[in-house]
């Protein structure tokens, strides 16, 4: 009798533990990739040397100085990214302020876009993935892994401002609904917002050719889809920041950062008011690589010092509100894939060695 009582008690404790673990997991997650956004602008705001430079501002800098500059660093970064510092900085987690001993880096040795995004999503810094023209990614990614889990099939989607994302995700292999630049979202039941978002992208100027579209169009297509279809996992890939930086337009680069912040705010506000997403949705924001310093701020790659310095943001109802994290040791981007899966209660594995989850994010 005592043995049965002990077994019964053990079963109750096991069930309670499982329920507690499940209650700590999100049901939905959105991953936002921001191409080539430096940690300096995130944590320090606009850089005085650059915002006042005639060389790196395509227009009169007075307007941007008035909008983004303040002598106080905390005020300055909040002017540039008010949602990040007003909400994520208080209720979420931010990693990557190297002045506070928070180190985040890419693991791959190339420090540019395809390898960085691949590392983020596959958890593996594949040395063979060494070009932005690399073909379909042979490595399993966390999006297709989640798509294979119970309750998530056909509920994982992606939207990108850069057409290489289709190859990085390898939609040809896994069939994930990934919307590339100037592709229309298909369906017989599109809402008016979706139809308009589809249409508008074809009227925008193709500033960087037909391989990239402006983030505003990508965001409109993504958010209208989210509102209509309620996917459980969304990968939103934005690119204006990197394009403006490569062109040496610091004013446009700052605007692009500010717009990313506004998009995050728009999504989070929507999630708090939609019963499907309210209280069970996490946002993870990541870059693919960093940038150089001084006159090299426009560039990245293994020959540019500090272009491997990056950052991480996480916000969700089950994420401990640590704010701006200090002295967290070393985080690498190959840890993101397993961390993203763990936030949903899954253990991402692959034939490749995958970076460990980030304990402070998932526990």
Secondary structure, DSSP 8 states (H G I E B T S, - for coil): -HHHHHHHHHHHHHHHHHHHHHHTS-SEEEEEEETT--HHHHHH-S-HHHHT-STT-SS-THHHHHHH--SSHHHHHHHH-HHIIIIIHHHSEEE--GGGTEEEE-SSSS-SHHHHHHHHHHS---TT---TT--S--S--HHHHHHTSTTTTT-EEEEESBTTHHHHHTHHHH--EEE-TT-----TT--HHHHHHHHHTTTS--TT-TTB--HHHHHHHHHHHHHHH--SEEEEEE-HHHHHHHTT-HHHHHHHHHHHHHHHHHHHHHHHH-TTTTTSEEEEEEES----SGGGGG--STTSTTTTB--EEEEETTS---EE--S-EEEEGGGHHHHHHHHTT-----SS------HHHH-
